[in-house]
Amino acid sequence: MSFVEWFLSFIYKIKTFPLIIQITVVLTLVFMVATLALMITIYTIRRRHNRLQKKLKNSVPEIIKLFDDILFTEKKYTEQEIYTEFEDIVNEVNRESLDIGIGILVDYKNDNKESEKYPLIISALGIVEHLERKFDSRSNSEKINAFQEAFILDLNKFDSKILSHAYSKNKLIRNEARNSYLALSTNDPYRFFDEFDKSLTKWDEVELMQYLELQKVRGNLEGLGKWINYSKNDSLVVFLIKMVGYFQQKGINDILIEKLDDDNAEIRGQAIVTLGDLNIVDIEQSLIERFYTEPESCQVAIIKTIKKFKTGKSLQFLEEIFYETNNTDSKKIIAEAILNYSYEGKIAFQNLKNSLSGFDLTILQHVESPLIKYK
């Protein structure tokens, strides 16, 4: 019996069944056929995708060779030549192949491989437009990848796209968008500083420092002083004061001096340290005068700052507080300051050694030779 005869016989038998059974049988057959078709389609798509991924993976060495020629040799390429050669390697310039290309450029940037020709590749392959599409993706992981890739490739053309995610309900997306805006925007990059309402973690500080490094390259760090005065988040204020010293920002001495009277001892302590980093020696006498009214953390900051100044004016003060303090760690810090203060400091240090005995002498010996334990 042929398949056609069997099928016609099957249809005839079904017609003899009650209507409800006929409907059930027909729906079951339709479902089975649809399921089989779907399985075949999925298998075909996956097989094609796997072949494509394998080809793209195998094409990486050729892409690297092309990018090396463009970026690090004297060869001249037009944008059309770059696009054509890239297309020849990957067969089709699409989302997957562009992601491979971006990954290679990101690796170059992370390895500090410098070249003035990165914008040529970025423009030729339409990477800016590709990242814009990723910003609009429904996938949060793709959005986060786009933020990070734009940052590493230093593409500051996404202000509006980034801002559209800066108030996302998803905390991770919101934080990435705001951090990226700080890194990439040339238009009021610090606008989200007032959104920090909790203490910064060490990881927050590391990320913010990276972004501020980029703003320094652009000559756009002048806004830090304003935020030291404006922010109500003490943790952020401490961090920004630290960054002023790290980046050697000038012109905000008055703000730092004002922070010496802040109610928060941590802010006062960091202001003292930063004044030392900036070598504002005019404040030295004022620091000495406030030494005895400050908590220990600020006292240590004052000692370290006076040590940085090395004006030679505070040697007697350092010797006095060495005798007066009962805190072992403070004594060690003061002794280090005396020893490294100046030539006169070295003489004073030796005089202290000659006049002391017991535990205080051990501290001095440890400062001179750390292999000698004092605890």
Secondary structure, 3 states (H helix, E strand, C coil): CCHHHHHHHHHHHHHCCCHHHHHHHHHHHHHHHHHHHHHHHHHHHHHHHHHHHHHHHHHHHHHHHHHHHHHHCCCCCCHHHHHHHHHHHHCCCCHHHHHHHHHHHHHHHHCCCCCCCHHHHHHHCCHHHHHHHHHCCCCHHHHHHHHHHHHHCCCCCCHHHHHCCCCCCCHHHHHHHHHHHHHHCCCCCCCCHHHCCCCCCHHHHHHHHHHHHHHHHCCCCCCHHHHHHHCCCHHHHHHHHHHHHHCCCCCCHHHHHHHHHCCCHHHHHHHHHHHHHCCCHHHHHHHHHHHHHCCHHHHHHHHHHHHHHCCCCCHHHHHHHHHHCCCHHHHHHHHHHHHCCCHHHHHHHHHHHHHCCHHHHHHHHHHHCCCCCCC
